[in-house]
Amino acid sequence: MTESTESMPDWEKRFRAPRVGLPEWAEDAPHRSLFVSNATGTFELYAWDRETGGQRQVTDRPNGTTSGTLSPDGEWIWWFSDTDGDEFGVWLRQPFAGPAGSDEPATPGLEPSYPTGLALGRDGTAVVGRSTDEDGSTVHVVEPGAQPREIYRHRESAGVGDLSHDGTLIAIEHTEHGDAMHSAIRVVRLDGTAVAELDDTKGGVAELGLSVMGFAPVDGDARLLVGHQRRGRWEPMVWDPLTGEETALAIDLPGDVGAEWFPDGAALLVSHSYQARSELWRYDLASARLSRVETPAGTISAAGARPDGTVEFLWSSAAEPPQVRSTSGRVVLDPPGFTAPGSVPVSDVWVDGPGGRVHALMQKPAGDGPFPTVFDIHGGPTWHDSDAFTAGTAAWVDHGFAVVRVNYRGSTGYGRAWTDALKHRVGLIELEDIAAVREWAVESGLADPARLVLAGGSWGGYLTLLGLGTQPDAWAVGLAAVPVADYVTAYHDEMEALKAMDRTLLGGTPEEVPERFAASSPLTYVDQVRAPVYISAGVNDPRCPIRQVENYVARLERRGAPHQVYRYDAGHGSLVVEERIKQLRQEIEFAQRHLRLPDPA
């Protein structure tokens, strides 16, 4: 640890500490891997040759790069190039051996778009999913030396799920039925000819989704691993699109269950998420035997099965920083430099809410309450907070705040009914659950009722602004990062896939259901906001575009409401470590100033 690092506060060390993501490896050359790291201070892609131990930086862009993959033979690194985080761009490729900067267009002939999936074949064929406002969703086959060939087009959201091992079948997830939350699956040949359709929204069965988990990794094997919701949660089954045979799996675990193939196609690596924790299992297809893969308690953010039968996984807990581990017992990839300091463990809170029991996670500093308390609301909304390491949460605790994270209705991991409850009264439903947990926090003595902070990013930022306007007496400060602030303008400016999601959530467009958009828009309630508001926004954000944020800010300015706005030159968040530190520092200082708190950190 350098002298400058030694004098740095722990909360900054957590952001600056070198981090790596779970390495992806080439299917036919598993010694060649690709991973994401912040080693330079910006999250970028790195190549790693496990045989030689050599590593090199693949990308180097001012606002970072995290979207990339390897060709099956390990010869090429594909990565998505957008402009300053706007998510609109093209695929480039670079030889695995480098050098850095030797990039070439990977899909010549395809114009820039939003990416909606990519699958690479062993013969150099690529299947590319695209989305634009003009074309809707398209899928193209790009064969070596040939012009891209469009094989699919629809106005509703769709994307590439996978390409079969022998390169003859393509699985496409689509929402042609108009429900962006629940996909169907179509398997086609490379010329676009339909082979089979799996659609759980047919036959009067409403609101059941499907997801592509991957074709069997064996030549001539057409089996497709599919996620379904037929029993009220996500779980896998095996579907053969050539015969129509469906094979249910005897995986009797509560909560959501995901899976991927072991490399021999004889077993599945099962990921199980339940009540904000996760674990791994191995499922043998022939014997239907389920056996635990030993991992520490906490959260598995990603995992993969290696050809030698070992499993590598990215693990953390609220108290312990992330590590890439292996079931062999070793740490797979240990970045050079210092290790991030730990934090305090998380405690579970269960509260009766208007739609059922609400699960929340709580962390607090040493000593007795009541504490100034941050309600840090997750984005998504189809996501959930878990017992995982979060540098931002740890920073608030270091500064003397308790932190409460609520898995409101709409969150994943608690069954289909909990996730799908978020319809029509969008935003208002989540805030009812947050209010129930807030009441518990005050009554239990944890939270100081005069020093409650509502905070969040993306959907969490949206709920922050909506909560400040609809619950003005409840919150002393609001901190909204990249939020939806003016729902109608956001709808018209956002990327096409999010328009489809909003139509699903609210039951139509702003013109078709204006009263629902108005009821769910923070702009409707901006004149009721009394708490000081801090807003940060990326000027290139395609998800929560800047114009609708400016509309909200103008209304605050018109009435002289206390607020601070920070605009930065990136998209939906930043991949630059210094920028992340800067934004969190500003949020903490804003809260301390308006709550009249000293800085204990």
N, C-alpha and C positions, 0 to 999 in steps of 0.2 A: 504494500500500500504506500503510495507516495505521500510526502509531507502535506501537500495540498489536500489530498483525500482524507488524511487523518484529521484535519481541522474542519472538515465538512460535516454538517449535521446529518444524522442518520437518514432523514427523509430524502435528502438529495442523493446520498450514496445509493439508496435503493433504485433510483432512476438511472444513475450513471453506471452502476455495476454491469459488467458485460453479461449479456443474455443471449441464449441461442434457442431456436425452436427445434421441434422434433425433425431430424433429418429424413427427407424422402430419399429413396434409393431407386435406381433403374432396375426394372423387373428382371431383365436378362443380364445385367451387370451390377449385382447388388453391392459391389465394392465402391461404386460411384454414387455419391450422395450430393444432395442439395439442401441447404438449410438457410434460415434467416438469422441474422445477428445484428446487434447494435454496436459492434466493436469499434466502429469509427465515430460513434455518436449519432448515427442515422441508421435506421433499419434497412439493410440491404441483403442481397442474395450472395451466398458463398458456395463454392464447389469444394468437395472433400473427397479425396481418393483414399479409401481406407487401407489399401494395400501399401501405399507409400507413406501415408500419414499427411500428405501435402494438402494444404488448403489455400484457396485464393478467392479474392473478392471478385464477383461476377459483374455486379452493377454498381454504379456510382452516380447518383442523381441528387440534386439539391433537396428534394422532398422525399427521397427514399423509394424503395421498391420491395414488395413482399409477395407478389403474385408470380410464381414460376413453377416449372415442372421439368422432368427429365424425359427424353425419349426412351422407349423400352430398351434399346441397346446401349444407352448411356453415352452416346456420341454427341448429343445435342442438349443444350439447356434452352428451353423456351421461357420467355418472360414477357409480361404485358407492360407496354409502354404507354402511359397516359401523360397528360400535361398538368403538372403541379397538383396532382391529387384529384383531378376532375373525373377519373374513372372512364374516360372516353379516349380510345386509342387503338393500337394495333399490336399484334404479337410479333416479337422479334425472336431470333434464335442466335446462339453463340456456341461454337465448339466447346465441348467439356474441357478440353485441354487448353482452351484459350487461344490467344491472349484476351484479356479484358478489353472491351471496346471493339472486338471483331464481330460486331452484330450485323445481321442481315435480315431483311424482311422475311418472316416465316410463312406468311400467307399473301404473296403478291397477288394483286387483283382484288383484294377485299378492302373496302374503304373503312376508315375508323368507325368504331361503334362501342357500345357497352358490351363487355364479355358476358356470355351466358353458357359457359362450359366449354371444355376442350378435352378431346380424347385423341391419343396418338397411337398409330399402328406400327407393327414391326417392319412393314415395307416402306415406311416413310409417309404413309397416308395420315392426314389429320382431319378430324371432324370438329368443326368450329361453330360454336353458338354465338349469335350476335343479336343485339337489340338496338333499335334506333327509333326516334319519334316518327320518322317517315315510314319505315318498313314494318314496324312491330318486331316480332321475333322471327329470325331465320336461322337455318342450319345449313352449312356448306361442307361439302367434301372436297378436300384439297389433296390431290395426288401429285407425286413428284413429276415435274415437268409439264403439268397440265394446268389449265385455268380452273379456278374454283367453280364448283358445280353446286347450285342451290338445290336442296332436296326437300326443304320444308319451309313453310311460311304461314304465319297466322298473326292476327292483330293482338291476341292475348299472349300472356307470358309463356315462354317455353325455353328449354335449354337442353344441352347435351348431357346425358347421364353417363354413358360408357360405350366403349367399342369392344366387341367380343375379342377373345384372345387370338382367334384366327383372322380377325379383321373383316368378317362377313356381315355382322349384325351390329346395328346401332340402336341404343336405347335412348329415347327422347322423353323427358318429362314435359308435360304440357298442361295448360289450363284452358283449353278451348271451350269448356263449359262455363267459363266466366268466374270461377271461384279461385282467386289467386292463392288462397291458403291451403287448397287441397288439390294436388296434382294427380293426373292420370299418367299412364306410361304407354307409349307406343314403340314397338320394335319394328325397325325397317331395315331393308338391305341398302347397300351403298348407292343404289340408284334411286332410293326413296320409296321403293315398293313396300307397302305395308305387309308385315308378317303376322303380327298379333297386337291386340289391345288389351290392357288391363285398366279398368276404370271402376273404382268403388263408388263413384257418384251416380252410377246408372241404377236402374231398377227401383227407383224410389228411395234408395239409401242415400241420405243427405250428409254432407260434410264429413266424408271419410277420405283421407289423403293417402297417397302412395309416394314412395321415394325410391330412386335407383341407388342400390348399394354396391353394385358391380357384378359383371359377368364372372363366371368361374375361370380361374387362371390356367385353363387347360385347353389345348387345341381340340376342336371338334365337340367341345362341351358347351351347349347353348344355355345352360342353367343361369338364371339371373337372380341374384339376391335382392329382395325387394323389402322395403319397410312398409308396414301397413298399420292401420288403426282400428281394425275390426273388433278388437276386444277392449276398446276404450283407452288405448295407449299406443305408443310407437313400439313395434317389435318386428323382427324379420321373419320372412318365409322364403322358400325357394320356388321359383316359377320357371318352367320350361316353355318359352314362347313358341317353339316348334311343335310341341305336342299339346300344349295347354295345361299340362299337369301342374298342380299346385301342391306343395309339400309344407304343411304346418310344422313348426319346430317346438319341441317340448322344453321351452325355456320359461319356467315358472318363477319369475322374479317380479317384484313390485316395481313400479316406476317405468320409465322409458328404457328401451333396449335397442341398441344399435349393433351392427356386426359388419365384419369384413372377412374375406377368405384368407385362410392360411395358404401359402404358396402351392401346396400340392392339391388343393381343392377338396381335401377330405375332411376338413374341419373349419370351424369359424372362430374368429376372435371376437368375443361378445363384449361390448361396452355397456355397462349398466349404470344409469343415473337415477338416483332416488334421494329425495329430501336433501338436496344440495351437496351430496357426495357422489363419488363414482368409483367403480371397481371394474376389473376385467375377469372374464371367464373364457374357457375353451369349450366349444361344443363339438363333439364328434358326430358327424352326420350318420355314419353307419350304425353306431350303437345308441345314438340319442343321449349320450352321456355328457353331463355338464360338470366341469371341474374348475375350481377357482385358480386364477392366475394371481399369485401372491404379490400384492402391492401395498404400500403404506396407506393409512387412512388419510383421506383428503380428496383431491380432485385430479383425475386423469384428463388432461386437456386434449391429448392426441396419443394414438398408439398404433403400432404396426407389427406384423409378424414377419420375422426374417426367415430366409430359406433354411437355416439350421435349426429352426423350431423355437428359437428364443423370441421374446417379445420386447420391443423397445417402446418406452412411453415417456411422455412429458408430464411430470407430477409436481404438485405443490400443495400446500395448505395455507390457511390464513396466517399462520405463524412462521412458516418456512418458505423461503424463496424457491422458484422452480428449478428442477433438475431434469436432465434427460437420462433416464435410467434403463437398465436391462434386467430381465429376469435371470441373467447370468450372475447378477449381483454387483455389476460394476456400473460406474457412471460412464455413459457412452461418450458424451461430448462435454468437456469441462473447459469453458472459455478462459483464456488467460486474464490475469488481473485479479482484483479483489472480489470477494463474495458479498452480496447484498446483506445488510443486517436483517435479522428476523423481526417479527412483530408479535402482537398478542394473539392468542387463539380466539376463535369465534365461538359464540354461544348461540344456541337455537332458541327461538321464541315462537310460540304458537298462540294465535289470537283468534277469537271468534269474530268473523266478519259477516257482512250482509249476504255474501255468496258462499259461505263455508269457512273452514279453518284456514287462516292465512299464516304462511310460514315466513319468518323474518330471521335475519342473521345480525348479531350484535357484537361489536367490539368496543372496549372502553379503556380509558387510562387507569392507572393505579389510583386508589383512594375511593372515597365515598362520593356519591352523587348528591344532588342532581348536577349533571354536567351540561354545558352547551352541547347540543346534539345535532349532527348532520344526518338527515335522511337522504342517503345517496341512492337515487333511483336508477335502476338499470335500463338500458335501451332495448331495442328489438322491434316491437314489444315481445315477439316470440323468442325469448331468451330467459335465462334465470341467473341470479347470483348464487355462488357456491362457496364452499369452504376451500377457496383458492387464494393464493397470494396476490394482493393488490397494493401496489406502491402508493397509490393515492389514498386508499383507506388508512394505511399505516401512517401516512403523513398527518392526517387529521388527528389520529390518536396521539401522535407525538406532540401535537400542539394543544393537547388537553381536551379534545372533543371526543364524545362517544359517537359511534357511527352505527346507524341502523340501515339495513338493506332489506327491502320488502319484495318478496316474490308474489306480486299481485296477480289477480285474474288476467289471463293473457300470457303468463309465464309458462315456459316449458318445464317438463320434469314432474308434473303433478297430475298427469292424465289428460286425455283429449277434452273432456268437459271443461276443465279449468282453463286450458288454453283457448278453447273456442268460445268461452263466455264473453270474449271481447268483441261485441257486435253492436253497431248502431249507436249506443251511448258511449262511443269511444272516448277515452280519457277520463270521463266521469266515473266509470266503473273502477278503474285502477285507483283513482283518488279516494273512493270509498274504502278500499282495503288499506290504503296508506293511512287514512284517518283513524281506522280502528287500531292499527299498530301505534300510531302517535298517541292515542288515548292511553294505551297500555304503558307506553314509555314514560308518560307524565305521572300516571297513577302509581307506577311501580317505584318511583323515586329516581329512575335513571336520568330523565331529561328535565332540564330547567325549562318550564313552559314559556318563559320570556326570551329564551335564547335557542329557538328551534330554526334550523336552516334546512330549506328544501333545495336539493341539488340533483343534477344529473346531466347526462350527455345524450344527444340524439333523441330517441323517444323519452328518455329520462329528462332531457332538457325541455321537451314539449310538456311533459307532465308537471315540471317545475313551474313554467309560465302559466299553465292552466290552473294549477293549484294556488298560485299566488292571487289569481283573480277570482276564483270560485270559493276559496277558503281564506279570505284576507286577514281574518283575525288569528289564524293558526300559526303563521310563519313570521319570523322576525327578519329573515334575509332569504333571498333567492339567488341561486347560482345556476345559470342555464348555459350549457355548451352545445353548440351546433343544433339548436332547437327548431322544431316547427313552431312558428309564432303566429302566422296568419295562414290558416289551413287552406283557404280557397286559393290564394296566390301560390302557396307551396304546391298545391295539386297541379296547377297549370305550368309551373316551372320545373318540376322534378322529373327524373328519369322515368321512362315509360313503365318499367316493371313496378315502380312504387305507385304510379297512378292506378295500376290494376289492383294492387293491394288495398289502396284506399277505397276503391269502388267496392271491393269485397267487404271491408270493415264497416263502411257507412251505408252500403246498399245502393250505391249509384254515384253519379258525378255531382259536382256542386250545383249544376243546373237542374238535375233530377231530384235531389234531396237537399235543397238549400238549408232547410231548418236543421238537419243533422250536422252539416258542416258548421253552421253558425253555433250550435250548441257545444260543439267539440273544439272550437277555435279559441286559442288564448286571446286573440285580438278582440273578440266579443266582450271580454271581461277586463280589458286593460285599464279602464278607468276606475275599476274597483281595487286595483293593486295598491297597497300601502307600504309594503316592505321594500327596502332598497334592493335593486336588481342588478346583478352582474351578468352580462351576456357575452359569450365569445362565439365567433362565427368564421368559418373558412370562406374566403371570397370565391373559391372554385368548387364549392360543395354542390354536387348534383342531387344529393338526397334531401338536404334541408337548405334550399338555395338562399342566397344572400338577400334578394329583393324582398322576400316576405319578412325577413328579420328586420330590414330597414323600415318596413311599414309599421312594425310594432314599436320600434325605437322612436320613430317620429311621433307616435301617439304619446309615449312617455314624455318626450321632450315638450310636447304641446302643453301638457299640464304641469310641467316642472317637477315630475316625479324623480326621486333620487335614483340614479342608475349610472352604470359604467359599461361601456361597450368596447370590446377588443376584437379587431378584425385582423386575421393573419392570412398570408398568401399560401394557402393549401386547400385541401378538400375537406372531407368529413372526418376531421381529426388530423393529427400530425404524426409523422414517423421520425421526427427529429427530436432527440432527447432534450436538448437545450430548450426547444419550444415547449415541450411538455412541462418541464420544470418551471418555465416562465409563467405558463398559464395557471398551474396549480399555486404558485407563489402569489399571483395576483388574486386568486379566489380566496386563499387563506387570509391575506391581508385585508381584503374587502370585508370578509366576515368579522375579523377581529376589530376592525375600525368601527363598524356599525353596531357591533355588540359590545363595544367598549371593553375589550378583553386585552390583557397583556399577552406577550408572546413568550410561552414557556420553553419553546424549542431552541 
